Amino acid sequence: MSDVTRILDLVQHGDAQAAGQLLPLVYDELRRLAAARMAGESANQTLQPTALVREAWLRLVETPGQTWQNRAHFFRAAAEAMRCILIENARKKSRWKRGGRLERVELEGLELAADTTPDTLLVVHEALDRFAAVDAPKAELVKLRFFIGLTHAEAAEVLGLSEPTIKRWWDFSRAWLLREIRAITAGG
């Protein structure tokens, strides 16, 4: 059992001191992931890795009744929180009054949400919502890879699957999302 899983278990059983121990463990790891993935951001990017991680952390710990079964469950929740933050940020930037417009997106080179424009992020978000309705486990993989930036190996660990399975799921998911993105940008 990892330290994170052990501490999550203590937090669920009401140990107030355990919550204080959890923050440094997960914050450093989430910050490292966010910083590595956002290193190539343009100079006009307003959302910094620290702010993304801090906002995600606040959402995770301030949600009433929030519990995590283990490390993998926690990082899934973190991926969803970061995804929501990035989508909200993209929506703000893409408002009509700010000149926002949807644009065609090629998913081939799309590896991480931090490297995409707000308009692209919104199109991917809409396609991902459709994908989640069809295949929720593969949509979880997309969230982990695209919104947090986990590698195949890291995603395999979080989802409890083999790396070859993750690679097959990723290839399938990208193809499915590309088709859906094309339909969205064409007006469908």
N, CA, C and O atoms as a DFTB+ gen file, in Angstrom:
752 C
 N C O
     1  1       0.857      -1.176       0.000
     2  2       0.000       0.000       0.000
     3  2       0.899       1.234       0.000
     4  3       1.805       1.344       0.826
     5  1       0.653       2.150      -0.912
     6  2       1.477       3.350      -1.006
     7  2       1.166       4.285       0.158
     8  3       0.136       4.157       0.821
     9  1       2.079       5.230       0.392
    10  2       1.861       6.220       1.453
    11  2       0.577       7.003       1.207
    12  3      -0.181       7.280       2.136
    13  1       0.341       7.356      -0.054
    14  2      -0.858       8.128      -0.384
    15  2      -2.109       7.327      -0.047
    16  3      -3.039       7.850       0.568
    17  1      -2.133       6.059      -0.447
    18  2      -3.302       5.214      -0.162
    19  2      -3.500       5.069       1.341
    20  3      -4.625       5.147       1.834
    21  1      -2.408       4.859       2.067
    22  2      -2.485       4.706       3.525
    23  2      -3.040       5.978       4.159
    24  3      -3.903       5.909       5.034
    25  1      -2.552       7.133       3.726
    26  2      -3.009       8.401       4.297
    27  2      -4.453       8.676       3.893
    28  3      -5.237       9.177       4.699
    29  1      -4.811       8.351       2.647
    30  2      -6.207       8.519       2.229
    31  2      -7.131       7.694       3.115
    32  3      -8.221       8.138       3.477
    33  1      -6.684       6.486       3.463
    34  2      -7.464       5.623       4.339
    35  2      -7.623       6.271       5.718
    36  3      -8.710       6.242       6.294
    37  1      -6.549       6.852       6.244
    38  2      -6.619       7.529       7.541
    39  2      -7.543       8.747       7.480
    40  3      -8.305       8.997       8.414
    41  1      -7.477       9.501       6.382
    42  2      -8.340      10.674       6.217
    43  2      -9.803      10.246       6.232
    44  3     -10.641      10.894       6.860
    45  1     -10.104       9.158       5.542
    46  2     -11.493       8.680       5.495
    47  2     -11.996       8.252       6.869
    48  3     -13.195       8.298       7.144
    49  1     -11.070       7.836       7.724
    50  2     -11.472       7.420       9.064
    51  2     -11.422       8.570      10.062
    52  3     -11.460       8.352      11.273
    53  1     -11.338       9.787       9.551
    54  2     -11.461      10.962      10.398
    55  2     -10.182      11.466      11.036
    56  3     -10.248      12.325      11.916
    57  1      -9.033      10.976      10.637
    58  2      -7.772      11.429      11.205
    59  2      -7.414      12.790      10.611
    60  3      -6.982      12.875       9.461
    61  1      -7.595      13.852      11.396
    62  2      -7.365      15.223      10.918
    63  2      -5.886      15.461      10.606
    64  3      -5.573      16.219       9.688
    65  1      -4.993      14.849      11.330
    66  2      -3.560      15.032      11.086
    67  2      -3.146      14.384       9.766
    68  3      -2.200      14.837       9.121
    69  1      -3.838      13.343       9.370
    70  2      -3.503      12.652       8.122
    71  2      -3.745      13.565       6.925
    72  3      -3.002      13.504       5.946
    73  1      -4.760      14.402       6.988
    74  2      -5.035      15.327       5.885
    75  2      -3.860      16.276       5.687
    76  3      -3.523      16.627       4.557
    77  1      -3.244      16.685       6.775
    78  2      -2.070      17.540       6.696
    79  2      -0.876      16.834       6.073
    80  3      -0.042      17.472       5.432
    81  1      -0.791      15.526       6.256
    82  2       0.298      14.743       5.663
    83  2       0.058      14.488       4.174
    84  3       1.006      14.326       3.406
    85  1      -1.192      14.454       3.780
    86  2      -1.533      14.150       2.391
    87  2      -1.135      15.270       1.447
    88  3      -0.621      15.008       0.360
    89  1      -1.363      16.499       1.842
    90  2      -1.097      17.628       0.949
    91  2       0.320      17.630       0.387
    92  3       0.469      17.708      -0.833
    93  1       1.362      17.550       1.198
    94  2       2.711      17.590       0.614
    95  2       2.992      16.428      -0.341
    96  3       3.686      16.599      -1.343
    97  1       2.462      15.266      -0.034
    98  2       2.702      14.104      -0.898
    99  2       2.079      14.275      -2.275
   100  3       2.758      14.094      -3.285
   101  1       0.812      14.618      -2.329
   102  2       0.124      14.707      -3.615
   103  2       0.370      16.036      -4.303
   104  3       0.412      16.102      -5.532
   105  1       0.533      17.094      -3.523
   106  2       0.752      18.405      -4.125
   107  2       2.049      18.408      -4.927
   108  3       2.080      18.888      -6.060
   109  1       3.098      17.883      -4.352
   110  2       4.381      17.849      -5.056
   111  2       4.283      17.038      -6.339
   112  3       4.821      17.435      -7.373
   113  1       3.601      15.911      -6.275
   114  2       3.474      15.072      -7.466
   115  2       2.605      15.744      -8.528
   116  3       2.957      15.746      -9.707
   117  1       1.484      16.309      -8.119
   118  2       0.621      17.013      -9.071
   119  2       1.334      18.238      -9.639
   120  3       1.213      18.524     -10.831
   121  1       2.056      18.946      -8.822
   122  2       2.787      20.139      -9.277
   123  2       3.867      19.751     -10.286
   124  3       4.069      20.440     -11.286
   125  1       4.546      18.661     -10.020
   126  2       5.585      18.178     -10.933
   127  2       4.978      17.831     -12.289
   128  3       5.519      18.200     -13.331
   129  1       3.856      17.122     -12.271
   130  2       3.179      16.769     -13.520
   131  2       2.717      18.013     -14.271
   132  3       2.934      18.131     -15.477
   133  1       2.090      18.930     -13.567
   134  2       1.581      20.139     -14.214
   135  2       2.718      20.986     -14.777
   136  3       2.616      21.513     -15.885
   137  1       3.795      21.114     -14.017
   138  2       4.925      21.928     -14.476
   139  2       5.573      21.321     -15.714
   140  3       5.903      22.039     -16.659
   141  1       5.753      20.031     -15.715
   142  2       6.374      19.366     -16.865
   143  2       5.509      19.492     -18.100
   144  3       6.018      19.691     -19.203
   145  1       4.217      19.379     -17.923
   146  2       3.315      19.406     -19.067
   147  2       3.061      20.819     -19.586
   148  3       2.764      21.001     -20.767
   149  1       3.174      21.802     -18.727
   150  2       2.880      23.173     -19.135
   151  2       4.141      23.972     -19.463
   152  3       4.057      25.172     -19.723
   153  1       5.296      23.328     -19.455
   154  2       6.569      24.015     -19.707
   155  2       6.600      24.673     -21.081
   156  3       7.256      25.701     -21.250
   157  1       5.917      24.115     -22.051
   158  2       5.929      24.656     -23.402
   159  2       4.843      25.670     -23.683
   160  3       4.603      26.019     -24.839
   161  1       4.185      26.147     -22.645
   162  2       3.086      27.100     -22.826
   163  2       3.571      28.428     -23.395
   164  3       4.712      28.835     -23.175
   165  1       2.705      29.081     -24.115
   166  2       3.036      30.393     -24.665
   167  2       3.125      31.417     -23.535
   168  3       2.595      31.209     -22.444
   169  1       3.801      32.516     -23.820
   170  2       4.028      33.548     -22.811
   171  2       2.731      34.207     -22.351
   172  3       2.667      34.726     -21.237
   173  1       1.694      34.195     -23.192
   174  2       0.434      34.837     -22.810
   175  2      -0.508      33.904     -22.057
   176  3      -1.650      34.274     -21.787
   177  1      -0.058      32.724     -21.721
   178  2      -0.873      31.786     -20.948
   179  2      -1.071      32.348     -19.548
   180  3      -0.102      32.658     -18.853
   181  1      -2.317      32.477     -19.140
   182  2      -2.603      33.062     -17.836
   183  2      -2.657      32.022     -16.725
   184  3      -2.513      32.370     -15.553
   185  1      -2.857      30.780     -17.061
   186  2      -2.953      29.730     -16.056
   187  2      -1.599      29.061     -15.899
   188  3      -1.064      28.493     -16.851
   189  1      -1.058      29.127     -14.713
   190  2       0.244      28.530     -14.420
   191  2       0.044      27.188     -13.720
   192  3      -1.003      26.956     -13.116
   193  1       1.045      26.298     -13.796
   194  2       0.910      24.977     -13.167
   195  2       0.553      25.047     -11.689
   196  3      -0.291      24.284     -11.219
   197  1       1.180      25.946     -10.962
   198  2       0.895      26.059      -9.531
   199  2      -0.557      26.428      -9.298
   200  3      -1.208      25.874      -8.412
   201  1      -1.065      27.356     -10.083
   202  2      -2.464      27.766      -9.940
   203  2      -3.405      26.626     -10.302
   204  3      -4.423      26.426      -9.640
   205  1      -3.073      25.884     -11.342
   206  2      -3.900      24.744     -11.743
   207  2      -3.955      23.701     -10.642
   208  3      -5.029      23.209     -10.296
   209  1      -2.802      23.367     -10.095
   210  2      -2.747      22.360      -9.029
   211  2      -3.463      22.865      -7.775
   212  3      -4.215      22.123      -7.144
   213  1      -3.229      24.115      -7.424
   214  2      -3.866      24.683      -6.223
   215  2      -5.387      24.672      -6.362
   216  3      -6.098      24.281      -5.436
   217  1      -5.879      25.100      -7.516
   218  2      -7.328      25.113      -7.737
   219  2      -7.896      23.687      -7.703
   220  3      -8.955      23.447      -7.122
   221  1      -7.189      22.754      -8.327
   222  2      -7.640      21.353      -8.303
   223  2      -7.656      20.827      -6.873
   224  3      -8.603      20.152      -6.471
   225  1      -6.611      21.132      -6.101
   226  2      -6.537      20.677      -4.710
   227  2      -7.712      21.227      -3.911
   228  3      -8.355      20.495      -3.158
   229  1      -7.990      22.516      -4.075
   230  2      -9.099      23.109      -3.335
   231  2     -10.423      22.436      -3.689
   232  3     -11.252      22.185      -2.814
   233  1     -10.613      22.152      -4.951
   234  2     -11.847      21.469      -5.358
   235  2     -11.914      20.071      -4.767
   236  3     -12.987      19.602      -4.385
   237  1     -10.786      19.415      -4.694
   238  2     -10.776      18.051      -4.167
   239  2     -11.071      18.019      -2.673
   240  3     -11.852      17.188      -2.210
   241  1     -10.450      18.917      -1.921
   242  2     -10.610      18.859      -0.470
   243  2     -11.841      19.597       0.034
   244  3     -12.294      19.347       1.150
   245  1     -12.386      20.499      -0.769
   246  2     -13.552      21.260      -0.310
   247  2     -14.877      20.656      -0.753
   248  3     -15.936      21.198      -0.439
   249  1     -14.837      19.555      -1.470
   250  2     -16.065      18.892      -1.884
   251  2     -16.613      18.114      -0.690
   252  3     -15.962      17.191      -0.201
   253  1     -17.798      18.477      -0.222
   254  2     -18.367      17.796       0.947
   255  2     -18.534      16.301       0.699
   256  3     -19.014      15.880      -0.354
   257  1     -18.134      15.519       1.674
   258  2     -18.300      14.076       1.597
   259  2     -17.371      13.380       0.617
   260  3     -17.565      12.204       0.308
   261  1     -16.365      14.089       0.125
   262  2     -15.431      13.505      -0.848
   263  2     -14.575      12.443      -0.165
   264  3     -13.965      12.698       0.874
   265  1     -14.535      11.273      -0.746
   266  2     -13.666      10.202      -0.250
   267  2     -12.964       9.570      -1.435
   268  3     -13.465       9.596      -2.559
   269  1     -11.808       9.007      -1.171
   270  2     -11.035       8.330      -2.207
   271  2     -10.694       6.950      -1.705
   272  3     -10.276       6.770      -0.561
   273  1     -10.878       5.980      -2.574
   274  2     -10.627       4.594      -2.193
   275  2      -9.141       4.269      -2.145
   276  3      -8.703       3.456      -1.331
   277  1      -8.366       4.905      -3.019
   278  2      -6.939       4.631      -3.093
   279  2      -6.258       5.718      -3.917
   280  3      -6.892       6.688      -4.332
   281  1      -4.970       5.542      -4.144
   282  2      -4.181       6.510      -4.897
   283  2      -4.740       6.711      -6.312
   284  3      -4.853       7.838      -6.794
   285  1      -5.083       5.605      -6.959
   286  2      -5.612       5.678      -8.327
   287  2      -6.905       6.485      -8.359
   288  3      -7.097       7.321      -9.242
   289  1      -7.783       6.237      -7.407
   290  2      -9.052       6.960      -7.343
   291  2      -8.803       8.450      -7.113
   292  3      -9.471       9.291      -7.715
   293  1      -7.850       8.775      -6.251
   294  2      -7.520      10.169      -5.993
   295  2      -7.034      10.855      -7.268
   296  3      -7.465      11.966      -7.575
   297  1      -6.137      10.199      -8.016
   298  2      -5.616      10.827      -9.215
   299  2      -6.659      10.911     -10.327
   300  3      -6.583      11.801     -11.174
   301  1      -7.616      10.013     -10.336
   302  2      -8.736      10.158     -11.275
   303  2      -9.543      11.403     -10.934
   304  3      -9.931      12.171     -11.815
   305  1      -9.789      11.588      -9.644
   306  2     -10.525      12.774      -9.207
   307  2      -9.722      14.043      -9.526
   308  3     -10.293      15.054      -9.934
   309  1      -8.418      13.987      -9.342
   310  2      -7.566      15.134      -9.666
   311  2      -7.608      15.430     -11.162
   312  3      -7.656      16.593     -11.565
   313  1      -7.591      14.392     -11.978
   314  2      -7.672      14.578     -13.432
   315  2      -8.979      15.263     -13.809
   316  3      -8.992      16.171     -14.641
   317  1     -10.050      14.838     -13.212
   318  2     -11.355      15.446     -13.504
   319  2     -11.388      16.893     -13.035
   320  3     -11.921      17.757     -13.731
   321  1     -10.825      17.165     -11.866
   322  2     -10.797      18.542     -11.364
   323  2      -9.979      19.433     -12.295
   324  3     -10.408      20.539     -12.623
   325  1      -8.806      18.965     -12.723
   326  2      -7.969      19.758     -13.629
   327  2      -8.674      19.956     -14.968
   328  3      -8.599      21.029     -15.567
   329  1      -9.340      18.938     -15.419
   330  2     -10.088      19.039     -16.680
   331  2     -11.149      20.126     -16.579
   332  3     -11.284      20.956     -17.478
   333  1     -11.895      20.119     -15.493
   334  2     -12.943      21.130     -15.311
   335  2     -12.351      22.536     -15.263
   336  3     -12.916      23.465     -15.839
   337  1     -11.229      22.696     -14.587
   338  2     -10.589      24.005     -14.482
   339  2     -10.131      24.475     -15.853
   340  3     -10.360      25.628     -16.220
   341  1      -9.489      23.600     -16.614
   342  2      -9.024      23.968     -17.948
   343  2     -10.182      24.307     -18.872
   344  3     -10.087      25.233     -19.678
   345  1     -11.276      23.561     -18.758
   346  2     -12.454      23.837     -19.591
   347  2     -13.067      25.179     -19.206
   348  3     -13.422      25.967     -20.083
   349  1     -13.195      25.447     -17.916
   350  2     -13.739      26.733     -17.478
   351  2     -12.865      27.882     -17.971
   352  3     -13.378      28.905     -18.426
   353  1     -11.557      27.716     -17.881
   354  2     -10.626      28.736     -18.352
   355  2     -10.789      28.944     -19.866
   356  3     -10.796      30.078     -20.346
   357  1     -10.916      27.854     -20.597
   358  2     -11.088      27.944     -22.042
   359  2     -12.404      28.627     -22.398
   360  3     -12.459      29.430     -23.329
   361  1     -13.456      28.311     -21.660
   362  2     -14.756      28.948     -21.921
   363  2     -14.688      30.449     -21.689
   364  3     -15.251      31.229     -22.458
   365  1     -14.007      30.847     -20.640
   366  2     -13.865      32.283     -20.370
   367  2     -13.147      32.973     -21.517
   368  3     -13.541      34.060     -21.941
   369  1     -12.103      32.348     -22.014
   370  2     -11.315      32.956     -23.085
   371  2     -12.035      32.909     -24.429
   372  3     -11.720      33.691     -25.327
   373  1     -12.988      32.011     -24.574
   374  2     -13.639      31.829     -25.871
   375  2     -15.008      32.483     -25.981
   376  3     -15.741      32.228     -26.936
   377  1     -15.345      33.292     -25.052
   378  2     -16.624      33.986     -25.130
   379  2     -16.677      34.813     -26.416
   380  3     -15.654      35.315     -26.881
   381  1     -17.856      34.946     -26.974
   382  2     -18.019      35.715     -28.212
   383  2     -17.462      37.118     -28.063
   384  3     -16.866      37.651     -28.999
   385  1     -17.647      37.715     -26.913
   386  2     -17.161      39.079     -26.729
   387  2     -15.639      39.145     -26.797
   388  3     -15.069      40.216     -27.007
   389  1     -14.981      37.998     -26.619
   390  2     -13.529      37.934     -26.733
   391  2     -13.117      37.368     -28.099
   392  3     -11.953      37.037     -28.322
   393  1     -14.090      37.266     -29.002
   394  2     -13.782      36.799     -30.350
   395  2     -13.696      35.292     -30.479
   396  3     -13.148      34.791     -31.460
   397  1     -14.227      34.556     -29.509
   398  2     -14.130      33.105     -29.542
   399  2     -14.892      32.489     -30.695
   400  3     -16.015      32.894     -30.997
   401  1     -14.287      31.521     -31.332
   402  2     -14.905      30.772     -32.425
   403  2     -14.378      29.340     -32.353
   404  3     -13.245      29.097     -31.939
   405  1     -15.218      28.410     -32.762
   406  2     -14.756      27.030     -32.841
   407  2     -13.903      26.878     -34.087
   408  3     -14.137      27.547     -35.094
   409  1     -12.935      26.016     -34.020
   410  2     -12.070      25.790     -35.155
   411  2     -11.845      24.295     -35.333
   412  3     -12.017      23.517     -34.394
   413  1     -11.464      23.903     -36.526
   414  2     -11.169      22.514     -36.818
   415  2      -9.914      22.102     -36.062
   416  3      -8.951      22.863     -35.972
   417  1      -9.939      20.885     -35.518
   418  2      -8.832      20.402     -34.705
   419  2      -8.352      19.068     -35.247
   420  3      -9.155      18.180     -35.532
   421  1      -7.056      18.930     -35.385
   422  2      -6.464      17.643     -35.725
   423  2      -5.957      17.024     -34.436
   424  3      -5.157      17.634     -33.727
   425  1      -6.407      15.840     -34.133
   426  2      -6.071      15.198     -32.872
   427  2      -4.745      14.453     -32.928
   428  3      -4.236      14.044     -31.884
   429  1      -4.177      14.268     -34.094
   430  2      -2.940      13.501     -34.214
   431  2      -1.845      14.012     -33.293
   432  3      -1.229      13.225     -32.575
   433  1      -1.593      15.312     -33.301
   434  2      -0.525      15.853     -32.479
   435  2      -0.987      16.286     -31.107
   436  3      -0.191      16.784     -30.311
   437  1      -2.253      16.104     -30.822
   438  2      -2.823      16.572     -29.575
   439  2      -2.481      15.594     -28.462
   440  3      -3.023      14.489     -28.413
   441  1      -1.600      15.988     -27.586
   442  2      -1.173      15.110     -26.516
   443  2      -1.530      15.638     -25.139
   444  3      -1.644      14.857     -24.193
   445  1      -1.710      16.953     -25.003
   446  2      -1.922      17.509     -23.679
   447  2      -2.749      18.781     -23.757
   448  3      -2.521      19.635     -24.613
   449  1      -3.693      18.893     -22.868
   450  2      -4.586      20.045     -22.864
   451  2      -3.844      21.359     -22.670
   452  3      -4.249      22.379     -23.228
   453  1      -2.785      21.359     -21.905
   454  2      -2.069      22.598     -21.610
   455  2      -1.481      23.232     -22.859
   456  3      -1.237      24.439     -22.880
   457  1      -1.250      22.445     -23.897
   458  2      -0.634      22.950     -25.116
   459  2      -1.657      23.342     -26.176
   460  3      -1.284      23.572     -27.326
   461  1      -2.929      23.423     -25.820
   462  2      -3.962      23.679     -26.810
   463  2      -4.618      25.028     -26.590
   464  3      -4.546      25.604     -25.505
   465  1      -5.255      25.518     -27.635
   466  2      -5.968      26.791     -27.540
   467  2      -7.283      26.572     -26.804
   468  3      -7.770      25.444     -26.726
   469  1      -7.857      27.633     -26.268
   470  2      -9.152      27.496     -25.581
   471  2     -10.239      26.925     -26.485
   472  3     -11.043      26.106     -26.039
   473  1     -10.274      27.345     -27.749
   474  2     -11.291      26.840     -28.668
   475  2     -11.125      25.338     -28.889
   476  3     -12.103      24.590     -28.896
   477  1      -9.893      24.912     -29.067
   478  2      -9.607      23.492     -29.253
   479  2     -10.022      22.712     -28.021
   480  3     -10.614      21.637     -28.127
   481  1      -9.713      23.250     -26.859
   482  2     -10.056      22.595     -25.600
   483  2     -11.556      22.387     -25.472
   484  3     -12.004      21.340     -25.004
   485  1     -12.331      23.375     -25.885
   486  2     -13.790      23.246     -25.809
   487  2     -14.317      22.178     -26.757
   488  3     -15.235      21.435     -26.408
   489  1     -13.745      22.099     -27.949
   490  2     -14.163      21.071     -28.908
   491  2     -13.804      19.690     -28.373
   492  3     -14.610      18.763     -28.453
   493  1     -12.603      19.550     -27.829
   494  2     -12.189      18.258     -27.255
   495  2     -13.085      17.906     -26.077
   496  3     -13.471      16.748     -25.918
   497  1     -13.417      18.888     -25.255
   498  2     -14.293      18.660     -24.102
   499  2     -15.654      18.115     -24.550
   500  3     -16.160      17.145     -23.986
   501  1     -16.230      18.746     -25.564
   502  2     -17.533      18.288     -26.057
   503  2     -17.436      16.868     -26.612
   504  3     -18.303      16.035     -26.347
   505  1     -16.388      16.596     -27.375
   506  2     -16.199      15.253     -27.926
   507  2     -15.971      14.244     -26.801
   508  3     -16.470      13.121     -26.864
   509  1     -15.221      14.638     -25.779
   510  2     -14.949      13.736     -24.659
   511  2     -16.218      13.419     -23.878
   512  3     -16.397      12.290     -23.421
   513  1     -17.095      14.397     -23.720
   514  2     -18.374      14.130     -23.061
   515  2     -19.178      13.087     -23.846
   516  3     -19.788      12.194     -23.258
   517  1     -19.174      13.207     -25.158
   518  2     -19.873      12.225     -25.996
   519  2     -19.217      10.847     -25.870
   520  3     -19.895       9.821     -25.805
   521  1     -17.896      10.853     -25.837
   522  2     -17.154       9.593     -25.717
   523  2     -17.432       8.914     -24.376
   524  3     -17.579       7.694     -24.315
   525  1     -17.503       9.702     -23.309
   526  2     -17.762       9.146     -21.974
   527  2     -19.116       8.447     -21.921
   528  3     -19.284       7.470     -21.191
   529  1     -20.075       8.943     -22.688
   530  2     -21.395       8.306     -22.723
   531  2     -21.345       6.956     -23.425
   532  3     -22.180       6.088     -23.174
   533  1     -20.369       6.784     -24.302
   534  2     -20.230       5.544     -25.065
   535  2     -19.275       4.571     -24.394
   536  3     -19.545       3.371     -24.335
   537  1     -18.152       5.086     -23.885
   538  2     -17.108       4.226     -23.320
   539  2     -16.405       4.965     -22.179
   540  3     -15.343       5.555     -22.374
   541  1     -17.001       4.925     -21.003
   542  2     -16.493       5.665     -19.851
   543  2     -15.060       5.296     -19.456
   544  3     -14.279       6.198     -19.153
   545  1     -14.672       4.003     -19.445
   546  2     -13.285       3.685     -19.059
   547  2     -12.239       4.307     -19.987
   548  3     -11.205       4.794     -19.529
   549  1     -12.510       4.287     -21.270
   550  2     -11.558       4.887     -22.213
   551  2     -11.573       6.411     -22.093
   552  3     -10.544       7.056     -22.293
   553  1     -12.720       6.984     -21.770
   554  2     -12.784       8.429     -21.552
   555  2     -11.954       8.813     -20.327
   556  3     -11.334       9.876     -20.310
   557  1     -11.936       7.955     -19.303
   558  2     -11.087       8.198     -18.133
   559  2      -9.620       8.234     -18.540
   560  3      -8.855       9.064     -18.049
   561  1      -9.232       7.341     -19.429
   562  2      -7.854       7.332     -19.920
   563  2      -7.534       8.651     -20.613
   564  3      -6.468       9.226     -20.395
   565  1      -8.449       9.128     -21.440
   566  2      -8.214      10.393     -22.144
   567  2      -8.039      11.527     -21.136
   568  3      -7.166      12.378     -21.306
   569  1      -8.851      11.542     -20.104
   570  2      -8.722      12.586     -19.081
   571  2      -7.348      12.531     -18.427
   572  3      -6.708      13.565     -18.235
   573  1      -6.898      11.341     -18.087
   574  2      -5.602      11.192     -17.429
   575  2      -4.452      11.591     -18.349
   576  3      -3.510      12.256     -17.920
   577  1      -4.532      11.184     -19.608
   578  2      -3.439      11.484     -20.551
   579  2      -3.506      12.938     -21.020
   580  3      -2.490      13.634     -21.028
   581  1      -4.685      13.393     -21.405
   582  2      -4.816      14.697     -22.035
   583  2      -4.854      15.842     -21.024
   584  3      -4.229      16.879     -21.247
   585  1      -5.572      15.671     -19.927
   586  2      -5.753      16.780     -19.000
   587  2      -4.717      16.812     -17.879
   588  3      -4.399      17.891     -17.380
   589  1      -4.187      15.677     -17.475
   590  2      -3.123      15.679     -16.468
   591  2      -1.774      15.486     -17.133
   592  3      -0.768      16.015     -16.660
   593  1      -1.738      14.736     -18.226
   594  2      -0.485      14.520     -18.925
   595  2       0.259      13.280     -18.480
   596  3       1.475      13.190     -18.649
   597  1      -0.462      12.314     -17.908
   598  2       0.196      11.085     -17.495
   599  2       0.734      10.332     -18.711
   600  3       0.157      10.395     -19.796
   601  1       1.828       9.631     -18.522
   602  2       2.377       8.791     -19.577
   603  2       1.528       7.531     -19.677
   604  3       0.638       7.303     -18.857
   605  1       1.811       6.711     -20.694
   606  2       1.098       5.426     -20.802
   607  2       1.304       4.607     -19.531
   608  3       0.356       4.036     -18.992
   609  1       2.546       4.555     -19.058
   610  2       2.858       3.750     -17.870
   611  2       2.140       4.284     -16.634
   612  3       1.601       3.506     -15.847
   613  1       2.127       5.600     -16.458
   614  2       1.453       6.189     -15.298
   615  2      -0.054       5.957     -15.371
   616  3      -0.681       5.639     -14.361
   617  1      -0.632       6.112     -16.545
   618  2      -2.072       5.880     -16.708
   619  2      -2.404       4.416     -16.457
   620  3      -3.429       4.106     -15.850
   621  1      -1.542       3.514     -16.919
   622  2      -1.758       2.080     -16.694
   623  2      -1.797       1.786     -15.196
   624  3      -2.631       1.008     -14.732
   625  1      -0.893       2.409     -14.443
   626  2      -0.854       2.203     -12.997
   627  2      -2.124       2.732     -12.331
   628  3      -2.714       2.052     -11.492
   629  1      -2.542       3.937     -12.701
   630  2      -3.724       4.541     -12.104
   631  2      -4.982       3.736     -12.427
   632  3      -5.841       3.550     -11.566
   633  1      -5.088       3.260     -13.668
   634  2      -6.288       2.527     -14.076
   635  2      -6.213       1.030     -13.766
   636  3      -7.199       0.310     -13.922
   637  1      -5.046       0.570     -13.327
   638  2      -4.899      -0.844     -12.991
   639  2      -4.923      -1.754     -14.206
   640  3      -5.431      -2.873     -14.141
   641  1      -4.367      -1.269     -15.325
   642  2      -4.338      -2.032     -16.567
   643  2      -2.898      -2.157     -17.044
   644  3      -2.001      -1.488     -16.531
   645  1      -2.691      -3.013     -18.023
   646  2      -1.347      -3.164     -18.580
   647  2      -1.048      -2.012     -19.527
   648  3      -1.958      -1.395     -20.082
   649  1       0.231      -1.731     -19.705
   650  2       0.626      -0.651     -20.605
   651  2       0.214      -0.934     -22.055
   652  3      -0.235      -0.013     -22.738
   653  1       0.350      -2.186     -22.559
   654  2      -0.130      -2.446     -23.926
   655  2      -1.629      -2.180     -24.089
   656  3      -2.058      -1.686     -25.132
   657  1      -2.420      -2.502     -23.073
   658  2      -3.855      -2.224     -23.134
   659  2      -4.088      -0.718     -23.190
   660  3      -4.921      -0.241     -23.961
   661  1      -3.357       0.020     -22.379
   662  2      -3.486       1.481     -22.372
   663  2      -3.140       2.040     -23.748
   664  3      -3.829       2.933     -24.240
   665  1      -2.091       1.532     -24.369
   666  2      -1.693       2.013     -25.698
   667  2      -2.786       1.735     -26.733
   668  3      -3.087       2.585     -27.570
   669  1      -3.376       0.536     -26.668
   670  2      -4.474       0.218     -27.591
   671  2      -5.669       1.116     -27.332
   672  3      -6.271       1.631     -28.274
   673  1      -6.021       1.310     -26.072
   674  2      -7.139       2.187     -25.720
   675  2      -6.869       3.611     -26.195
   676  3      -7.768       4.274     -26.710
   677  1      -5.640       4.082     -26.025
   678  2      -5.292       5.447     -26.419
   679  2      -5.433       5.618     -27.929
   680  3      -5.983       6.618     -28.389
   681  1      -4.938       4.645     -28.706
   682  2      -5.062       4.714     -30.160
   683  2      -6.529       4.740     -30.576
   684  3      -6.931       5.540     -31.422
   685  1      -7.325       3.855     -29.972
   686  2      -8.749       3.813     -30.285
   687  2      -9.429       5.130     -29.894
   688  3     -10.209       5.690     -30.665
   689  1      -9.126       5.610     -28.699
   690  2      -9.763       6.830     -28.189
   691  2      -9.442       8.028     -29.064
   692  3     -10.324       8.835     -29.359
   693  1      -8.200       8.153     -29.479
   694  2      -7.810       9.275     -30.335
   695  2      -8.550       9.217     -31.672
   696  3      -9.005      10.243     -32.178
   697  1      -8.668       8.023     -32.239
   698  2      -9.385       7.880     -33.515
   699  2     -10.863       8.237     -33.340
   700  3     -11.437       8.945     -34.168
   701  1     -11.466       7.751     -32.274
   702  2     -12.873       8.026     -32.018
   703  2     -13.090       9.525     -31.823
   704  3     -14.006      10.114     -32.397
   705  1     -12.232      10.128     -31.003
   706  2     -12.368      11.555     -30.731
   707  2     -12.138      12.403     -31.984
   708  3     -12.816      13.410     -32.185
   709  1     -11.201      12.005     -32.810
   710  2     -10.946      12.740     -34.049
   711  2     -12.193      12.747     -34.928
   712  3     -12.574      13.783     -35.472
   713  1     -12.822      11.588     -35.061
   714  2     -14.056      11.510     -35.846
   715  2     -15.135      12.410     -35.242
   716  3     -15.840      13.113     -35.966
   717  1     -15.259      12.386     -33.929
   718  2     -16.275      13.183     -33.255
   719  2     -15.969      14.674     -33.362
   720  3     -16.878      15.484     -33.546
   721  1     -14.708      15.034     -33.251
   722  2     -14.303      16.437     -33.378
   723  2     -14.626      16.947     -34.772
   724  3     -15.091      18.075     -34.934
   725  1     -14.382      16.122     -35.771
   726  2     -14.713      16.511     -37.144
   727  2     -16.213      16.767     -37.286
   728  3     -16.629      17.710     -37.960
   729  1     -17.019      15.918     -36.646
   730  2     -18.479      16.101     -36.699
   731  2     -18.893      17.389     -35.986
   732  3     -19.770      18.110     -36.462
   733  1     -18.267      17.672     -34.855
   734  2     -18.608      18.887     -34.085
   735  2     -18.235      20.127     -34.883
   736  3     -19.033      21.057     -34.999
   737  1     -17.034      20.143     -35.429
   738  2     -16.589      21.344     -36.142
   739  2     -17.321      21.528     -37.464
   740  3     -17.352      22.627     -38.017
   741  1     -17.911      20.446     -37.969
   742  2     -18.688      20.545     -39.217
   743  2     -20.136      20.966     -38.912
   744  3     -20.946      21.156     -39.819
   745  1     -20.436      21.104     -37.619
   746  2     -21.775      21.565     -37.247
   747  2     -22.690      20.461     -36.769
   748  3     -23.886      20.689     -36.582
   749  1     -22.154      19.266     -36.566
   750  2     -22.997      18.146     -36.167
   751  2     -22.856      17.868     -34.753
   752  3     -23.496      16.952     -34.237
